[in-house]
Every structure is written in structure tokens, then in C-alpha cells.
């Protein structure tokens, strides 16, 4: 399966959480292993009158992007389960478009190490790393 076919595959198999976050995969590369996804931060995701996105939604965008990268790399033959996710919030995020870029640091047989960066208006708002356990799907 080539990279375009993998991108189409993950675009067609969106998880409900991706729908909630209005997420969509934009670009995918096997080498280097990287994905770019776009999200829509909605006012319902804010926690204050200044319309700052709540950190859990920001984390969800990062986590979803890293997970989609693993799923695309493995052609949807494994489910990624986050063992840990470490997020650094670098700037406030607000309602509107956000773009997340995730990279695979190392993909093993049962464990993957991932990183992700979330941008709004080309400003880095959050950075994350994650350790992911793979649950292989039996065909």
C-alpha cells in the first residue's frame, strides 16, 4: 500500500473522537514517518470568557494525530493504546483551525515512541511525546 492509499484509508476510518474534534488527515508520509492533521477548535471546547481551549481537547488533538500516524503506518492492522502522553502547553489555543504534525520516533513490534506538535496560525501552542502499545488485530 502506498502513502496516498494509506492516507485515504485513515480518512475513511475516522474514530468518533476525530469527528468530535472535527479532525481530518491532510498529509501522510511513510518515510520519514509523519502525518499532518487539521482540527477545528470550537467554542464548546473553551474554559473561560477569553475563549481559551481546555487542555484536554488540545491533548486529544495531539493524541489523535499520533495514533492516526501509527494506524496508517501499520495499515489499520493494529490499535494504538497510549501508555503515556506528556504535553507541554506553550501558548494559548483559541477557537479556530489548528494543525498537528506527528512523527514516529521509533516503531517496534509492540511499542512505539511518538511526538507531536500542535500549531495555530503557525504558532506552536503545544508539544507532546507519547509511548504507545500496539494491539494487533487478528484477521
Backbone torsions as a table, in degrees:
resi	resn	phi	psi	omega
1	UNK	NA	128.9	179.7
2	UNK	-85.5	175.4	-174.6
3	UNK	-63.7	-38.7	178.6
4	UNK	-64.2	-42.5	177.8
5	UNK	-63.1	-38.0	177.8
6	UNK	-67.4	-38.3	177.1
7	UNK	-63.1	-45.9	178.6
8	UNK	-62.2	-39.0	179.5
9	UNK	-60.9	-49.1	-178.7
10	UNK	-72.9	-27.1	174.6
11	UNK	-66.0	-32.2	-176.8
12	UNK	-86.5	-12.7	-176.2
13	UNK	-118.6	50.8	-177.9
14	UNK	-71.0	133.3	174.2
15	UNK	-74.2	155.1	179.0
16	UNK	-55.0	-35.3	179.4
17	UNK	-65.0	-32.5	177.8
18	UNK	-67.0	-40.2	176.9
19	UNK	-62.1	-44.1	179.6
20	UNK	-59.1	-40.2	-178.9
21	UNK	-85.5	4.0	-176.9
22	UNK	51.9	45.1	-177.6
23	UNK	-91.1	149.6	174.0
24	UNK	-152.2	132.6	176.4
25	UNK	-68.2	134.1	-179.8
26	UNK	-106.6	-44.5	-176.0
27	UNK	-140.0	148.5	176.4
28	UNK	-143.8	140.7	176.1
29	UNK	-138.6	131.4	174.5
30	UNK	-77.3	-33.7	-177.2
31	UNK	-141.3	107.6	-2.2
32	UNK	-71.4	151.9	-177.5
33	UNK	-70.6	107.8	-174.3
34	UNK	-153.5	148.1	175.9
35	UNK	-138.1	150.4	174.0
36	UNK	-124.4	130.2	178.4
37	UNK	-128.7	150.8	177.2
38	UNK	-111.9	142.4	178.4
39	UNK	-131.6	159.1	175.1
40	UNK	-115.5	108.9	175.0
41	UNK	-75.2	120.0	-177.3
42	UNK	-101.7	157.2	179.3
43	UNK	-56.6	-31.8	178.8
44	UNK	-63.5	-14.9	179.6
45	UNK	-91.3	0.9	-175.4
46	UNK	-90.2	161.7	-178.7
47	UNK	-122.3	3.6	-176.9
48	UNK	-151.4	168.3	178.1
49	UNK	-64.0	-20.7	178.3
50	UNK	-83.8	3.8	175.4
51	UNK	59.5	51.8	174.5
52	UNK	-94.4	130.0	178.9
53	UNK	-65.4	135.4	178.6
54	UNK	-66.5	141.2	-174.3
55	UNK	-59.3	-29.5	178.7
56	UNK	-64.4	-36.6	177.6
57	UNK	-71.5	-38.9	175.7
58	UNK	-60.3	-46.5	178.4
59	UNK	-61.9	-40.7	178.1
60	UNK	-59.6	-39.3	178.4
61	UNK	-65.1	-43.4	177.6
62	UNK	-64.0	-46.7	-178.5
63	UNK	-62.4	-44.1	-179.2
64	UNK	-63.6	-38.6	-179.7
65	UNK	-68.0	-44.5	178.5
66	UNK	-63.0	-40.6	179.0
67	UNK	-64.3	-42.7	179.6
68	UNK	-64.1	-32.9	176.4
69	UNK	-63.0	-47.4	179.0
70	UNK	-60.4	-46.3	-178.5
71	UNK	-61.9	-39.9	178.5
72	UNK	-67.4	-44.6	179.6
73	UNK	-57.8	-37.9	-176.7
74	UNK	-98.8	15.2	175.1
75	UNK	53.3	39.7	177.0
76	UNK	62.6	25.2	-179.8
77	UNK	-98.7	7.5	176.8
78	UNK	-149.7	148.8	176.2
79	UNK	-104.2	124.4	178.7
80	UNK	-85.1	129.7	177.4
81	UNK	-116.1	120.2	-178.9
82	UNK	-69.6	124.1	173.5
83	UNK	-88.1	-35.7	172.7
84	UNK	-154.4	156.2	173.5
85	UNK	-144.8	126.0	-179.3
86	UNK	-115.0	121.2	-175.2
87	UNK	-119.5	135.6	171.2
88	UNK	-112.8	121.4	178.6
89	UNK	-91.7	115.7	-171.7
90	UNK	-103.3	-22.8	178.3
91	UNK	-157.4	162.9	179.1
92	UNK	-76.6	144.7	174.4
93	UNK	-109.1	146.9	-175.6
94	UNK	-129.5	167.6	175.8
95	UNK	-53.2	140.3	-179.0
96	UNK	135.1	-170.6	-176.7
97	UNK	-74.9	136.3	173.0
98	UNK	-130.2	145.4	179.7
99	UNK	-123.1	131.4	-179.5
100	UNK	-117.5	135.3	175.8
101	UNK	-118.9	124.7	178.3
102	UNK	-117.2	147.0	178.0
103	UNK	-131.1	146.3	174.3
104	UNK	-91.3	121.0	178.1
105	UNK	-80.1	-44.3	176.9
106	UNK	-155.3	131.5	176.6
107	UNK	-115.1	114.2	178.2
108	UNK	-104.0	-169.9	179.6
109	UNK	-72.6	-32.5	-178.0
110	UNK	-131.8	-12.2	-179.1
111	UNK	-133.1	140.3	176.3
112	UNK	-127.3	148.6	175.5
113	UNK	-116.4	126.0	-171.2
114	UNK	-125.6	162.4	170.3
115	UNK	-141.3	154.8	179.2
116	UNK	-149.8	149.8	176.1
117	UNK	-132.5	134.0	-179.0
118	UNK	-112.8	128.5	-176.9
119	UNK	-119.8	147.9	168.9
120	UNK	-135.0	124.4	-176.2
121	UNK	52.1	42.1	178.4
122	UNK	65.2	13.0	175.4
123	UNK	-101.8	128.7	178.0
124	UNK	-71.4	114.8	-178.1
125	UNK	-100.9	-24.7	179.4
126	UNK	-157.7	150.4	-179.8
127	UNK	-130.5	142.0	-178.7
128	UNK	-143.1	153.5	166.4
129	UNK	-128.7	153.2	-177.4
130	UNK	-149.3	147.2	170.3
131	UNK	-109.2	129.9	-173.4
132	UNK	-124.4	133.0	173.2
133	UNK	-94.6	137.7	179.5
134	UNK	-96.9	128.5	171.7
135	UNK	-106.6	104.2	-176.4
136	UNK	-74.8	137.3	-178.8
137	UNK	-88.5	127.3	177.8
138	UNK	-83.5	130.6	-178.4
139	UNK	-93.8	NA	NA
